[in-house]
Amino acid sequence: MINNSKNNKKLGWVITGSGHFFEECLDIMSNLGEFDLFVSKAADEVIRMYKKKKASFPKNTRIFRDTTASSAPVGFFYKNIYHTLVVAPATSNSIAKFVAGISDNLATNIFAQAGKCKVPCIVLACDTEPEHDTKAPSKMVKVFPRKIDLENTKKLKSFESTKVVSSVDDLKKVLSKI
Ligand SMILES: Cc1cc2nc3c(=O)[nH]c(=O)nc-3n(C[C@H](O)[C@H](O)[C@H](O)COP(=O)(O)O)c2cc1C
């Protein structure tokens, strides 16, 4: 189990609707200590399309779905309860919004407010290479991220207090050091 509490603060985790790395991220979460999970509307749908229909989260995990227009759970960031935010996996859609400074749903609001509250962020981006294999709900498929997707991922790397990782192993390594 990864000990993810630090100075009485905990980890926040945003999951977005990416099939790529989805199951791997659920596996990592099942081995974490207490954390708060923020689920995008698309992630809530995608989770049902993959084999692991019932994700197992550690006891005391608080799960927030995207049900409010104002993304009310962002208020937690002003209570100073998180030491780090993880966004994993991060869709090309969410990354495009992150780099454009858009906050119009739960995932993008949590990312923006973490930044405004100076909470460091780790993002596992799906689109980091011009070509990759990914698991669709029923089979493996090839994906060719567009120039715009790769450029957005690159732009995100220049954000303050934001670490962009491109593999599950790198995410695990970074998590083990926080
Ligand atoms: C089965 C399935 C798998 C998907 N996988 C990916 C993916 O690997 N990467 C990606 O960028 N979008 C993927 N999408 C598309 C996103 O879910 C879609 O762009 C959605 O609007 C993202 O919303 P969010 O960023 O708020 O979670 C997938 C959609 C479905 C239905």
The ligand as an SDF file (V2000), in Angstrom:
LIG
                    3D

 31 33  0  0  0  0  0  0  0  0999 V2000
  -14.7740    3.5330  -24.1990 C   0  0  0  0  0  0  0  0  0  0  0  0
  -14.2000    4.8980  -24.3210 C   0  0  0  0  0  0  0  0  0  0  0  0
  -12.8280    5.0810  -24.2060 C   0  0  0  0  0  0  0  0  0  0  0  0
  -12.2570    6.3610  -24.3350 C   0  0  0  0  0  0  0  0  0  0  0  0
  -10.9190    6.4810  -24.2390 N   0  0  0  0  0  0  0  0  0  0  0  0
  -10.3350    7.6880  -24.3900 C   0  0  0  0  0  0  0  0  0  0  0  0
   -8.9340    7.8210  -24.3100 C   0  0  0  0  0  0  0  0  0  0  0  0
   -8.1870    6.8430  -24.1230 O   0  0  0  0  0  0  0  0  0  0  0  0
   -8.3930    9.0570  -24.4300 N   0  0  0  0  0  0  0  0  0  0  0  0
   -9.1730   10.1660  -24.6180 C   0  0  0  0  0  0  0  0  0  0  0  0
   -8.6190   11.2680  -24.7060 O   0  0  0  0  0  0  0  0  0  0  0  0
  -10.5290   10.0830  -24.7000 N   0  0  0  0  0  0  0  0  0  0  0  0
  -11.1320    8.8690  -24.5890 C   0  0  0  0  0  0  0  0  0  0  0  0
  -12.4980    8.7540  -24.6810 N   0  0  0  0  0  0  0  0  0  0  0  0
  -13.2970    9.9600  -24.9730 C   0  0  0  0  0  0  0  0  0  0  0  0
  -13.6260   10.7750  -23.7150 C   0  0  0  0  0  0  0  0  0  0  0  0
  -14.3630    9.9760  -22.7830 O   0  0  0  0  0  0  0  0  0  0  0  0
  -14.4170   12.0250  -24.1240 C   0  0  0  0  0  0  0  0  0  0  0  0
  -13.5580   12.8950  -24.8550 O   0  0  0  0  0  0  0  0  0  0  0  0
  -14.9960   12.7790  -22.9530 C   0  0  0  0  0  0  0  0  0  0  0  0
  -15.6920   13.9170  -23.4290 O   0  0  0  0  0  0  0  0  0  0  0  0
  -13.9170   13.2130  -21.9660 C   0  0  0  0  0  0  0  0  0  0  0  0
  -14.5100   13.9420  -20.9060 O   0  0  0  0  0  0  0  0  0  0  0  0
  -13.6370   14.2780  -19.6120 P   0  0  0  0  0  0  0  0  0  0  0  0
  -12.3230   14.7910  -20.1010 O   0  0  0  0  0  0  0  0  0  0  0  0
  -14.4520   15.3340  -18.9170 O   0  0  0  0  0  0  0  0  0  0  0  0
  -13.5570   13.0470  -18.7760 O   0  0  0  0  0  0  0  0  0  0  0  0
  -13.0820    7.4860  -24.5610 C   0  0  0  0  0  0  0  0  0  0  0  0
  -14.4730    7.3060  -24.6700 C   0  0  0  0  0  0  0  0  0  0  0  0
  -15.0120    6.0290  -24.5730 C   0  0  0  0  0  0  0  0  0  0  0  0
  -16.4990    5.8690  -24.7160 C   0  0  0  0  0  0  0  0  0  0  0  0
  1  2  1  0
  2  3  1  0
  2 30  2  0
  3  4  2  0
  4  5  1  0
  4 28  1  0
  5  6  2  0
  6  7  1  0
  6 13  1  0
  7  8  2  0
  7  9  1  0
  9 10  1  0
 10 11  2  0
 10 12  1  0
 12 13  2  0
 13 14  1  0
 14 15  1  0
 14 28  1  0
 15 16  1  0
 16 17  1  0
 16 18  1  0
 18 19  1  0
 18 20  1  0
 20 21  1  0
 20 22  1  0
 22 23  1  0
 23 24  1  0
 24 25  2  0
 24 26  1  0
 24 27  1  0
 28 29  2  0
 29 30  1  0
 30 31  1  0
M  END
$$$$
